[in-house]
């Protein structure tokens, strides 16, 4: 019987190397999936008032129209995440007093970043707010 010189340390290092190699190989051999798009709000284009806003408090989204352009703003305050109130002139935070214009720009602090604009897609007379 032949005695093969192999220490326990060499054996464990070989096993660790095989596991690491298998993990790396799996990462490169599995196909990448595209992230699924999620429709947050879907509404008929005719339902969006020309100078008003459609507010969806549960989804925390406001759909607005200005100069024929339809856009969506997140109703999450960039200061501490409170849900904003929408008026005809501005969006305001009931918690800490931040104010934003209808384009999402900061008018009054403590918020220091503008509101997030969400992606809007139009198909067959419907407007969809999409979260990627």
Backbone as ProteinMPNN parsed JSONL, in Angstrom:
{"seq_chain_A": "XXXXXXXXXXXXXXXXXXXXXXXXXXXXXXXXXXXXXXXXXXXXXXXXXXXXXXXXXXXXXXXXXXXXXXXXXXXXXXXXXXXXXXXXXXXXXXXXXXXXXXXXXXXXXXXXXXXXXXXXXXXXXXXXXXXX", "coords_chain_A": {"N_chain_A": [[0.833, -1.158, 0.0], [0.526, 2.17, -0.847], [1.748, 5.159, 0.563], [0.402, 8.269, 0.573], [1.546, 11.48, 0.846], [-0.274, 13.766, 2.46], [-1.633, 16.497, 4.028], [-4.007, 17.437, 6.551], [-4.583, 20.149, 6.424], [-3.966, 20.821, 3.743], [-5.889, 19.306, 2.441], [-8.307, 20.534, 3.364], [-7.945, 23.127, 2.326], [-8.036, 22.57, -0.408], [-10.704, 21.689, -0.671], [-12.048, 24.074, 0.04], [-11.211, 25.731, -2.052], [-12.411, 24.416, -4.233], [-15.152, 24.787, -3.617], [-15.342, 27.594, -3.714], [-14.662, 27.994, -6.399], [-16.783, 26.663, -7.681], [-18.906, 28.286, -6.896], [-18.267, 30.729, -8.146], [-18.305, 29.901, -10.827], [-20.986, 29.163, -11.103], [-22.199, 31.662, -10.842], [-21.482, 32.955, -13.232], [-22.587, 31.299, -15.15], [-25.338, 31.236, -14.883], [-28.283, 32.632, -16.269], [-28.976, 36.136, -16.589], [-31.747, 37.843, -15.316], [-34.156, 40.185, -16.402], [-35.267, 42.963, -14.502], [-38.59, 42.937, -13.288], [-41.158, 45.054, -14.434], [-43.303, 47.167, -12.624], [-46.58, 48.152, -12.549], [-47.8, 50.888, -11.036], [-49.923, 52.726, -10.97], [-52.756, 53.005, -13.052], [-54.56, 54.803, -15.393], [-57.135, 56.446, -17.291], [-56.253, 58.683, -19.88], [-57.913, 60.894, -20.332], [-59.005, 61.356, -17.852], [-57.231, 62.817, -16.349], [-56.899, 65.922, -14.944], [-56.415, 69.094, -16.629], [-55.068, 71.245, -15.246], [-54.936, 70.316, -12.732], [-54.498, 67.655, -10.349], [-54.225, 64.134, -10.03], [-54.459, 62.277, -7.214], [-53.06, 59.589, -5.576], [-53.155, 58.263, -2.699], [-52.637, 55.844, -1.341], [-50.764, 54.589, -2.986], [-48.96, 56.561, -2.956], [-48.52, 58.526, -4.962], [-48.718, 61.18, -7.33], [-50.399, 62.164, -10.16], [-49.916, 64.461, -12.676], [-50.619, 67.204, -14.921], [-49.23, 69.467, -17.158], [-48.981, 71.987, -19.487], [-49.648, 70.182, -21.521], [-48.015, 68.052, -21.002], [-47.731, 65.03, -19.305], [-46.941, 63.946, -16.115], [-45.536, 62.181, -13.306], [-45.25, 62.4, -9.816], [-43.554, 61.364, -6.888], [-45.112, 61.083, -3.756], [-43.666, 61.07, -1.46], [-42.027, 62.634, 1.051], [-38.831, 64.092, 0.832], [-37.435, 64.65, 3.07], [-38.096, 63.252, 5.625], [-39.752, 61.198, 4.798], [-42.563, 61.449, 4.999], [-46.03, 61.453, 3.909], [-47.06, 63.592, 1.375], [-49.246, 66.481, 1.13], [-51.401, 67.636, -1.44], [-51.992, 70.615, -3.151], [-53.508, 73.16, -5.234], [-51.435, 74.879, -5.874], [-49.032, 73.956, -4.701], [-47.077, 71.297, -3.144], [-47.162, 70.015, 0.047], [-45.617, 69.162, 3.165], [-47.131, 67.693, 5.88], [-45.927, 67.065, 8.272], [-43.35, 68.3, 8.859], [-43.282, 70.692, 7.527], [-42.076, 71.127, 4.991], [-42.067, 72.375, 1.636], [-42.996, 71.998, -1.786], [-42.796, 72.806, -5.274], [-45.069, 72.41, -8.104], [-43.574, 70.987, -9.872], [-41.913, 69.527, -8.374], [-39.699, 70.661, -7.173], [-37.834, 71.964, -4.4], [-39.328, 74.34, -2.327], [-39.414, 75.283, 0.259], [-37.633, 74.387, 3.152], [-37.473, 71.826, 5.714], [-36.6, 69.878, 3.872], [-34.165, 68.963, 1.448], [-33.8, 67.937, -1.054], [-35.196, 67.467, -4.346], [-38.483, 66.165, -5.253], [-39.011, 62.751, -6.232], [-39.294, 61.9, -9.61], [-41.476, 59.833, -11.337], [-41.582, 57.141, -13.716], [-43.552, 57.425, -16.625], [-45.797, 55.888, -18.802], [-47.55, 55.846, -21.87], [-50.299, 54.306, -23.382], [-52.652, 53.33, -25.714], [-54.615, 55.297, -24.989], [-54.449, 55.155, -22.274], [-52.758, 55.931, -19.231], [-49.91, 54.945, -17.571], [-48.241, 54.62, -14.535], [-45.072, 53.632, -13.849], [-43.039, 51.568, -11.912], [-39.75, 50.842, -11.697]], "CA_chain_A": [[0.0, 0.0, 0.0], [1.34, 3.366, -1.009], [1.401, 6.232, 1.483], [0.399, 9.564, -0.115], [1.698, 12.534, 1.857], [-1.281, 14.83, 2.344], [-2.021, 16.931, 5.371], [-5.395, 17.875, 6.71], [-4.632, 21.534, 5.991], [-4.0, 20.803, 2.282], [-7.199, 18.772, 2.066], [-9.316, 21.575, 3.614], [-7.707, 24.214, 1.364], [-8.524, 22.089, -1.698], [-12.171, 21.719, -0.604], [-12.455, 25.483, 0.019], [-10.972, 26.203, -3.41], [-13.442, 23.825, -5.083], [-16.428, 25.44, -3.314], [-15.26, 28.951, -4.253], [-14.692, 27.891, -7.864], [-18.143, 26.308, -8.083], [-19.742, 29.478, -6.703], [-17.942, 31.681, -9.221], [-18.769, 29.323, -12.08], [-22.451, 29.263, -11.101], [-22.555, 33.074, -11.06], [-21.302, 33.307, -14.632], [-23.341, 30.427, -16.041], [-26.784, 31.45, -14.767], [-28.703, 33.794, -17.056], [-29.476, 37.296, -15.849], [-33.125, 38.167, -15.628], [-34.471, 41.599, -16.358], [-36.213, 43.238, -13.421], [-39.971, 43.075, -13.727], [-41.712, 46.392, -14.229], [-44.513, 47.107, -11.815], [-47.481, 49.268, -12.801], [-48.292, 51.383, -9.755], [-51.214, 53.368, -11.215], [-53.192, 53.016, -14.436], [-55.729, 55.675, -15.469], [-57.404, 56.962, -18.634], [-55.643, 60.004, -20.104], [-58.958, 61.913, -20.241], [-59.34, 61.583, -16.445], [-56.242, 63.682, -15.704], [-57.3, 67.315, -15.171], [-55.35, 69.874, -17.256], [-54.288, 72.038, -14.3], [-55.069, 69.71, -11.414], [-53.687, 66.471, -10.085], [-54.867, 62.929, -9.499], [-53.642, 61.863, -6.081], [-53.248, 58.221, -5.121], [-52.488, 58.285, -1.396], [-52.133, 54.524, -0.977], [-49.558, 54.353, -3.779], [-48.118, 57.735, -2.715], [-48.205, 59.044, -6.296], [-49.589, 62.222, -7.877], [-50.326, 62.311, -11.618], [-50.204, 65.852, -12.998], [-50.51, 67.601, -16.319], [-48.89, 70.869, -17.347], [-48.604, 72.272, -20.877], [-49.822, 68.978, -22.328], [-47.111, 66.996, -20.551], [-48.204, 64.29, -18.142], [-45.827, 63.448, -15.328], [-45.91, 61.638, -12.0], [-44.324, 62.696, -8.726], [-43.703, 60.596, -5.669], [-45.621, 61.89, -2.644], [-42.84, 60.782, -0.296], [-41.181, 63.789, 1.356], [-37.419, 63.73, 0.812], [-36.844, 64.936, 4.372], [-38.205, 62.071, 6.487], [-40.62, 60.178, 4.222], [-44.0, 61.639, 5.243], [-46.847, 61.576, 2.709], [-47.342, 65.005, 1.119], [-50.573, 66.973, 0.747], [-51.331, 68.312, -2.732], [-52.934, 71.708, -3.39], [-53.403, 73.616, -6.623], [-50.188, 75.615, -6.086], [-47.821, 73.324, -4.182], [-47.162, 70.07, -2.371], [-46.609, 70.368, 1.354], [-45.451, 68.094, 4.142], [-47.851, 68.031, 7.11], [-45.122, 66.726, 9.455], [-42.249, 69.211, 9.181], [-43.444, 71.964, 6.842], [-41.41, 71.281, 3.693], [-42.972, 72.687, 0.524], [-42.446, 71.73, -3.108], [-43.661, 73.313, -6.338], [-45.75, 71.335, -8.84], [-42.571, 70.233, -10.619], [-41.175, 68.729, -7.401], [-38.537, 71.38, -6.64], [-38.002, 72.413, -3.021], [-39.609, 75.755, -2.11], [-39.117, 75.597, 1.651], [-37.076, 73.24, 3.863], [-36.145, 71.253, 5.865], [-36.191, 68.988, 2.776], [-33.122, 69.582, 0.63], [-33.77, 67.291, -2.371], [-36.497, 67.506, -5.031], [-39.26, 64.93, -5.254], [-38.662, 61.78, -7.264], [-40.204, 61.773, -10.759], [-41.675, 58.433, -11.695], [-41.707, 56.875, -15.142], [-44.929, 57.405, -17.118], [-45.946, 55.322, -20.144], [-48.899, 56.052, -22.419], [-50.684, 53.284, -24.355], [-54.078, 53.157, -26.028], [-55.433, 56.218, -24.209], [-54.228, 54.93, -20.836], [-51.498, 56.41, -18.683], [-49.446, 54.036, -16.527], [-47.066, 55.004, -13.761], [-44.317, 52.397, -13.756], [-41.926, 51.534, -10.965], [-38.782, 49.873, -12.211]], "C_chain_A": [[0.889, 1.236, 0.0], [0.839, 4.464, -0.075], [1.519, 7.571, 0.755], [0.51, 10.655, 0.936], [0.689, 13.67, 1.607], [-1.725, 15.205, 3.747], [-3.482, 17.354, 5.382], [-5.563, 19.311, 6.2], [-4.709, 21.622, 4.457], [-5.357, 20.326, 1.786], [-8.285, 19.849, 2.234], [-9.161, 22.749, 2.64], [-8.219, 23.823, -0.021], [-10.046, 22.125, -1.741], [-12.674, 23.163, -0.688], [-12.284, 26.068, -1.382], [-12.023, 25.653, -4.375], [-14.799, 24.507, -4.855], [-16.438, 26.858, -3.892], [-15.331, 28.939, -5.777], [-16.093, 27.572, -8.365], [-19.087, 27.5, -7.949], [-19.505, 30.5, -7.812], [-18.465, 31.172, -10.564], [-20.283, 29.418, -12.192], [-22.899, 30.69, -11.404], [-22.48, 33.44, -12.542], [-22.113, 32.449, -15.597], [-24.85, 30.598, -15.94], [-27.178, 32.699, -15.546], [-29.216, 34.91, -16.157], [-30.901, 37.577, -16.288], [-33.331, 39.669, -15.519], [-35.435, 41.846, -15.21], [-37.617, 43.466, -13.988], [-40.454, 44.494, -13.467], [-43.042, 46.246, -13.511], [-45.345, 48.349, -12.101], [-48.101, 49.668, -11.464], [-49.704, 51.933, -9.907], [-51.505, 53.294, -12.705], [-54.502, 53.8, -14.503], [-55.904, 56.135, -16.913], [-56.84, 58.375, -18.747], [-56.668, 61.123, -19.927], [-59.319, 62.243, -18.793], [-58.367, 62.516, -15.727], [-56.602, 65.136, -15.986], [-56.137, 68.141, -15.707], [-54.487, 70.67, -16.27], [-54.348, 71.477, -12.886], [-54.121, 68.541, -11.247], [-54.59, 65.336, -9.647], [-53.937, 62.395, -8.418], [-54.037, 60.454, -5.666], [-52.463, 58.066, -3.82], [-51.931, 56.917, -1.002], [-50.844, 54.193, -1.723], [-48.529, 55.461, -3.589], [-47.579, 58.309, -4.025], [-49.2, 60.134, -6.654], [-49.342, 62.303, -9.375], [-50.749, 63.73, -11.947], [-50.023, 66.102, -14.484], [-50.225, 69.092, -16.373], [-48.39, 71.044, -18.776], [-48.67, 71.017, -21.749], [-48.926, 67.818, -21.931], [-47.687, 66.343, -19.295], [-46.985, 63.724, -17.422], [-46.34, 62.983, -13.97], [-44.821, 61.975, -10.991], [-44.606, 61.761, -7.561], [-44.19, 61.537, -4.575], [-44.877, 61.595, -1.345], [-41.895, 61.969, -0.089], [-39.725, 63.335, 1.438], [-36.725, 64.048, 2.131], [-36.883, 63.696, 5.258], [-39.234, 61.054, 6.01], [-42.103, 60.293, 4.528], [-44.736, 61.719, 3.902], [-47.293, 63.025, 2.555], [-48.819, 65.26, 0.839], [-50.417, 67.753, -0.546], [-52.407, 69.389, -2.793], [-52.746, 72.163, -4.825], [-52.092, 74.348, -6.901], [-48.931, 74.833, -5.708], [-48.132, 71.979, -3.539], [-46.503, 70.371, -1.034], [-46.602, 69.162, 2.286], [-46.165, 68.495, 5.431], [-47.011, 67.802, 8.37], [-44.121, 67.821, 9.837], [-42.263, 70.5, 8.367], [-42.691, 72.156, 5.542], [-42.45, 71.58, 2.626], [-42.232, 72.489, -0.794], [-43.372, 72.366, -4.134], [-44.249, 72.132, -7.108], [-44.808, 70.546, -9.746], [-41.715, 69.368, -9.69], [-39.962, 69.41, -6.808], [-38.85, 71.916, -5.247], [-38.235, 73.918, -2.986], [-39.169, 76.171, -0.707], [-38.684, 74.311, 2.352], [-37.89, 72.834, 5.054], [-35.718, 70.267, 4.766], [-35.17, 69.71, 1.902], [-32.994, 68.954, -0.756], [-35.141, 67.369, -3.016], [-37.194, 66.153, -4.951], [-38.841, 64.044, -6.417], [-39.732, 61.785, -8.347], [-40.269, 60.308, -11.138], [-41.884, 58.301, -13.201], [-43.182, 56.753, -15.534], [-44.924, 56.862, -18.545], [-47.385, 55.497, -20.595], [-49.149, 55.018, -23.508], [-52.191, 53.271, -24.498], [-54.989, 54.04, -25.168], [-55.321, 56.037, -22.711], [-52.849, 55.455, -20.451], [-51.135, 55.475, -17.535], [-48.216, 54.619, -15.846], [-46.334, 53.698, -13.429], [-43.173, 52.557, -12.764], [-40.972, 50.455, -11.443], [-38.089, 49.134, -11.112]], "O_chain_A": [[1.865, 1.328, 0.744], [-0.368, 4.668, 0.056], [2.617, 7.965, 0.361], [-0.338, 10.75, 1.824], [0.816, 14.427, 0.644], [-2.133, 14.358, 4.542], [-4.092, 17.592, 4.339], [-6.589, 19.638, 5.604], [-5.465, 22.442, 3.936], [-5.908, 20.873, 0.83], [-9.096, 20.047, 1.329], [-10.161, 23.302, 2.183], [-8.778, 24.659, -0.731], [-10.623, 22.548, -2.743], [-13.629, 23.44, -1.413], [-13.138, 26.827, -1.841], [-12.478, 26.382, -5.257], [-15.517, 24.776, -5.818], [-17.429, 27.276, -4.491], [-15.992, 29.789, -6.374], [-16.545, 28.142, -9.358], [-19.964, 27.701, -8.789], [-20.456, 31.066, -8.351], [-19.012, 31.947, -11.348], [-20.807, 29.721, -13.263], [-23.865, 30.9, -12.138], [-23.339, 34.166, -13.042], [-22.306, 32.836, -16.75], [-25.576, 30.148, -16.826], [-26.482, 33.712, -15.488], [-29.809, 34.662, -15.107], [-31.219, 37.552, -17.477], [-32.755, 40.332, -14.657], [-36.326, 41.032, -14.964], [-37.792, 44.102, -15.027], [-40.192, 45.064, -12.408], [-43.805, 45.315, -13.766], [-44.873, 49.471, -11.916], [-48.827, 48.892, -10.843], [-50.58, 51.653, -9.089], [-50.612, 53.495, -13.528], [-55.444, 53.507, -13.766], [-54.935, 56.204, -17.669], [-56.944, 59.167, -17.81], [-56.327, 62.193, -19.423], [-59.883, 63.305, -18.531], [-58.648, 62.96, -14.614], [-56.612, 65.551, -17.145], [-54.994, 67.929, -15.301], [-53.274, 70.752, -16.459], [-53.859, 72.105, -11.947], [-53.086, 68.449, -11.908], [-55.598, 65.554, -8.975], [-52.771, 62.098, -8.679], [-55.212, 60.169, -5.434], [-51.267, 57.777, -3.833], [-50.865, 56.839, -0.391], [-49.936, 53.585, -1.157], [-47.376, 55.33, -4.0], [-46.381, 58.544, -4.184], [-50.382, 60.036, -6.327], [-48.206, 62.489, -9.811], [-51.829, 64.162, -11.543], [-49.375, 65.337, -15.199], [-50.897, 69.885, -15.714], [-47.487, 70.335, -19.218], [-47.824, 70.825, -22.623], [-49.062, 66.717, -22.465], [-48.079, 67.025, -18.349], [-46.113, 63.107, -18.034], [-47.437, 63.348, -13.545], [-43.63, 61.851, -11.274], [-45.755, 61.414, -7.288], [-43.723, 62.672, -4.482], [-45.398, 61.842, -0.257], [-41.067, 62.269, -0.948], [-39.426, 62.307, 2.047], [-35.543, 63.744, 2.293], [-35.838, 63.146, 5.607], [-39.56, 60.128, 6.752], [-42.84, 59.327, 4.337], [-44.126, 62.02, 2.876], [-47.838, 63.616, 3.487], [-49.542, 64.379, 0.376], [-49.421, 68.452, -0.738], [-53.58, 69.126, -2.525], [-51.919, 71.613, -5.551], [-51.675, 74.43, -8.057], [-47.88, 75.018, -6.322], [-49.29, 71.581, -3.409], [-45.404, 70.924, -0.993], [-47.454, 68.276, 2.207], [-45.842, 69.529, 6.016], [-47.363, 68.307, 9.436], [-44.05, 68.222, 10.998], [-41.354, 71.319, 8.497], [-42.669, 73.272, 5.024], [-43.58, 71.098, 2.7], [-41.038, 72.762, -0.915], [-44.579, 72.462, -3.913], [-43.955, 70.979, -6.792], [-45.211, 69.538, -10.327], [-40.895, 68.576, -10.151], [-39.252, 68.8, -6.009], [-39.99, 72.276, -4.951], [-37.448, 74.687, -3.539], [-38.627, 77.258, -0.506], [-39.303, 73.263, 2.165], [-38.907, 73.458, 5.359], [-34.557, 69.859, 4.745], [-35.289, 70.909, 1.648], [-32.164, 69.392, -1.553], [-36.153, 67.34, -2.315], [-36.581, 65.137, -4.625], [-38.378, 64.527, -7.45], [-40.923, 61.687, -8.055], [-39.246, 59.63, -11.247], [-42.311, 59.245, -13.866], [-43.959, 56.069, -14.868], [-44.151, 57.314, -19.389], [-48.321, 55.321, -19.815], [-48.348, 54.857, -24.429], [-52.917, 53.207, -23.506], [-56.018, 53.576, -24.677], [-56.029, 56.7, -21.953], [-51.907, 55.424, -21.242], [-51.943, 55.237, -16.638], [-47.271, 55.054, -16.504], [-46.896, 52.789, -12.818], [-42.443, 53.549, -12.779], [-41.351, 49.291, -11.576], [-37.243, 48.281, -11.38]]}, "name": "protein", "num_of_chains": 1, "seq": "XXXXXXXXXXXXXXXXXXXXXXXXXXXXXXXXXXXXXXXXXXXXXXXXXXXXXXXXXXXXXXXXXXXXXXXXXXXXXXXXXXXXXXXXXXXXXXXXXXXXXXXXXXXXXXXXXXXXXXXXXXXXXXXXXXXX"}
